[in-house]
Amino acid sequence: MSTDHRLTDRLHNYWTLLRKEAPMPEFAQFNMSAISDLWQQCILFTVQPATGGSPQSVSFYMIGEKVKSFYGADMSGRTMYPSMKHFQGASIVRRMDEVIAKPQMIQDEGQFVNERSKVVKYRSCLLPFGKGGRVTHILTGLSWREF
């Protein structure tokens, strides 16, 4: 079994344990120390609801060290819209709308060419957290290789 697969499986198992029978766990239940060995490959996003004609957005809240190297910068605090197409790792954010609309785990994999002209193959999982049926946070696990 590959390490990549374990990352998504273990995050999914943690999320399922927290949510029990609910569609998604509340963010108050999230405990980073429970996934400390995986955290370096995770991103925690906050979700801002759509307001006054502006689309729903997500902001990078916390980012594991390995993911910071993937983006080439600390993205903490930066806001992204799932419709944005042209930034490093846009393919990971593009499915956020699906998770927000229907709170369930989504696994994704694919590839893109990074700014160093290397092909990056990735596997990710998006796990919603929220309250009252509204997604407030999305935990993303990410593994990748450059070729």
Secondary structure, DSSP 8 states (H G I E B T S, - for coil): --HHHHHHHHHHHHHHHHHTTSSS--GGG--GGGGTTTGGGEEEEEEE--BTTB--EEEEEEE-HHHHHHHTS--TT-EE-TT--SSTTHHHHTTHHHHHHS-S-EEEEEEEE-TTS-EEEEEEEEEEEEETTEEEEEEEEEEEEE-
